[in-house]
């Protein structure tokens, strides 16, 4: 199993009350987390694309952000988590151009994750008037298979669809290395995993569930991808799962950090904006918040395998559970309301004590070449 992190420009109101430059500091600090992850042996860093989601995510222009990181890092793979290819948000040709350019600037380290938007607040900003958020699925389905053609055909044959069209044109630049970046799909509900597998796509799994509840979902993906009809030039048999992670020198210190991190507020914001995600029992409707997390709640979340938290040995055992469940990659959402020093310490401790015991590919070859060699 490999390791990653994802950043999203989290700027809660509590931070803005005490820091008039909170937005700037948050975005700059998150670049430093990625740079440290690069040094600490993480394989992936994913940058979100969200629009209009105040507090929850101020990282909208992630192509610009990833271009900076391509120069600031050496080996870590940089992924769009996501680029939204709906033509009402980003014209598909411009998405293809950005992917190829980032592929060059990163020396082949770019990973192309796509998706359909966070929820109704974001989607309705670009598609006003639709009443069924599932309408974006048809638009994404129409678009996703066109990207490899834009990259691999000398002159793209053009496209005439229901939602967008383009006459034959040369889409430039072409990706680096003769193939194209690995393609991924951001899945927010269990059925999306099998759908992505059938298309030969890797999964960016943002489901908020404990390990045991995700095992059957991972199995469904692995079964589906065996019969994949890939939309791209190769199958990307790879599923990423996500978790909160707090690692400190002692268990007590990690729990103390978690209690002070305002994690209940982040979770409340998540379900405020991601209203297309399945809503677990007990999650209140915004603006009502989840209760503040106490030591007892944090210990319960750890015991229920709903977060990774503890000293390095505990974090290692918790990560192994995801590997045993069948995950190919475990990515940690950073930051999550935790302070800068404690977040940097989590990245360093996991890099020093956890990753070397689990990740067996320290060279971190590109996904596309790794899978081409095993076919």
Secondary structure, DSSP 4 states (H G I P E B T S, - for coil): -EEEEEE-----HHHHHH-TTHHHHHHHHHHHHHHHHHHTT--EEEE---SS-TTT-----HHHHHHHHHHH-SS-EEEES-EE--TTTS-HHHHHHHHHHHHHHTTS-EEEEEE--SSHHHHHHHSTT-S-TTHHHHHHHHHHTHHHHHHHSSSB--EE-SS-EE-SB--SSPPTTSS---EEEEE-STHHHHHHHHTT-EEEE-----HHHHHHHHHHHHHHHTT---SSSS----EEEEE-EEE-SSHHHHHHHHHTTTHHHHHHHHHHH-TTS---TTPPPTTS-PPPP-HHHHHHHHHTTSSEEESHHHHHHHHHHHHHHT-SEEEEE--SS--HHHHHHHHHHHHHHTHHHH---TT---HHHHHHHH-
